[in-house]
Structures are given as C-alpha cells and as structure tokens.
C-alpha cells in the first residue's frame, strides 16, 4: 500500500509542475484513467494550461500527416519481413500449387 501512495504522490507533484497525463505516464507506470482519478482536483496554472493547450493543438494539426507516415512505415516493414520469408527462385512445384489454389481446385495434386 505504501508503494501506491508513493506513486500517487509522485504523480501529483509532476502534475503540479504542469506535466500532461501522457508526460506523467512516462515516469509513473499507471493508466491514464487512474491518473485522471488521482489528479482531478489538482489545479494547473494558467501558464501550464496554455502550454498544454498549445501542445494539443500542434499534435492535432499534425495528426493526419503523422498517421500517414506511420502507416507507410508499417507497410514498408511488412514488405521487408515478407521479402525475407520468400525463398527465391520459386520452384515450378510451388507455381503449380499456387495455380491450383487460386483456381479453386479442392485437391491440390502436384504434377511433377
């Protein structure tokens, strides 16, 4: 129980310093909902409110572009990992099997 009080007090101190929940989560390993519950009565200064608001607007304005870049990185990673799994050159038996699978034949009989 002492440990949870120490964590909560650390979160309160960080919030009073003007940190956002996301920033506090980096130091205190609890969920955002827990932070919200613990810190709902901690008031921020006008300076801190303005900083967090400006930060949020900046993040929101970059959102679509960041998502597009992240998606492209994920696609590139998938292609790279897939390329490692494919053994080239593909054998004639593999082509036949793929052809049979693509044409919907129930039984794949390899004609070698």
C-alpha positions as CSV (number, residue, x, y, z in Angstrom):
1,X,0.0,0.0,0.0
2,X,2.9,2.4,0.7
3,X,4.1,2.0,-2.8
4,X,0.8,3.1,-4.3
5,X,0.8,6.2,-2.1
6,X,4.3,7.0,-3.2
7,X,3.3,6.6,-6.9
8,X,0.3,8.8,-6.4
9,X,2.3,11.5,-4.6
10,X,4.9,11.4,-7.4
11,X,2.0,11.9,-10.0
12,X,0.6,14.8,-8.0
13,X,4.0,16.5,-7.8
14,X,4.5,16.1,-11.5
15,X,1.0,17.4,-12.3
16,X,1.7,20.5,-10.1
17,X,4.8,21.1,-12.2
18,X,2.5,21.3,-15.2
19,X,3.0,18.0,-16.9
20,X,0.3,16.4,-19.0
21,X,-1.1,12.9,-18.2
22,X,0.9,11.5,-21.1
23,X,4.1,13.0,-19.8
24,X,3.4,11.8,-16.3
25,X,2.8,8.3,-17.6
26,X,6.4,8.1,-18.7
27,X,7.5,8.5,-15.1
28,X,4.6,6.7,-13.3
29,X,3.5,3.4,-14.7
30,X,-0.2,3.6,-14.2
31,X,-3.1,4.0,-16.7
32,X,-4.4,7.4,-17.9
33,X,-7.7,6.7,-16.2
34,X,-6.0,6.2,-12.9
35,X,-4.1,9.4,-13.3
36,X,-7.3,11.2,-14.2
37,X,-8.9,9.9,-11.0
38,X,-5.9,10.8,-8.8
39,X,-5.3,14.2,-10.4
40,X,-8.9,15.6,-11.0
41,X,-8.5,18.0,-8.1
42,X,-5.0,19.3,-8.9
43,X,-5.3,22.7,-10.5
44,X,-3.0,23.8,-13.2
45,X,-1.6,27.4,-13.5
46,X,-2.8,29.4,-16.5
47,X,0.7,29.2,-18.0
48,X,0.6,25.4,-17.8
49,X,-2.9,25.3,-19.2
50,X,-1.8,27.4,-22.1
51,X,1.3,25.2,-22.8
52,X,-0.8,22.0,-22.7
53,X,-3.5,23.5,-25.0
54,X,-0.9,24.7,-27.5
55,X,0.8,21.3,-27.4
56,X,-2.6,19.6,-28.1
57,X,-3.4,21.9,-31.0
58,X,0.0,21.3,-32.5
59,X,-0.4,17.5,-32.2
60,X,-3.9,17.6,-33.7
61,X,-2.8,19.7,-36.6
62,X,0.0,17.2,-37.4
63,X,-2.3,14.2,-36.9
64,X,-3.3,13.1,-40.4
65,X,0.3,13.5,-41.8
66,X,1.7,11.6,-38.8
67,X,-0.8,8.8,-39.3
68,X,0.0,8.6,-43.0
69,X,3.7,8.4,-42.3
70,X,3.2,5.8,-39.5
71,X,1.0,3.7,-41.9
72,X,3.7,3.9,-44.6
73,X,6.3,2.7,-42.1
74,X,4.2,-0.2,-41.2
75,X,3.6,-1.2,-44.8
76,X,7.3,-1.0,-45.5
77,X,8.1,-3.1,-42.5
78,X,5.6,-5.8,-43.7
79,X,7.1,-5.8,-47.2
80,X,10.6,-6.2,-45.7
81,X,9.6,-9.0,-43.4
82,X,7.7,-10.7,-46.2
83,X,10.7,-10.5,-48.6
84,X,12.8,-12.3,-46.0
85,X,10.3,-15.1,-45.8
86,X,10.0,-15.7,-49.6
87,X,12.6,-18.2,-50.9
88,X,13.6,-17.2,-54.4
89,X,13.7,-18.6,-57.0
90,X,10.2,-20.1,-56.7
91,X,10.2,-23.7,-57.8
92,X,7.8,-25.0,-60.6
93,X,6.1,-27.1,-58.0
94,X,5.3,-24.0,-55.9
95,X,3.9,-22.3,-59.0
96,X,1.6,-25.3,-59.7
97,X,0.4,-25.4,-56.2
98,X,-0.4,-21.7,-56.2
99,X,-2.2,-22.0,-59.5
100,X,-4.3,-24.9,-58.2
101,X,-5.1,-22.9,-55.0
102,X,-6.0,-19.8,-57.0
103,X,-8.3,-21.6,-59.4
104,X,-10.3,-23.1,-56.5
105,X,-9.4,-26.8,-57.0
106,X,-10.3,-28.7,-53.9
107,X,-7.5,-31.2,-54.1
108,X,-4.1,-29.9,-54.9
109,X,-2.3,-32.7,-56.8
110,X,1.2,-31.7,-57.8
111,X,2.2,-32.9,-61.2
112,X,5.9,-33.2,-61.1
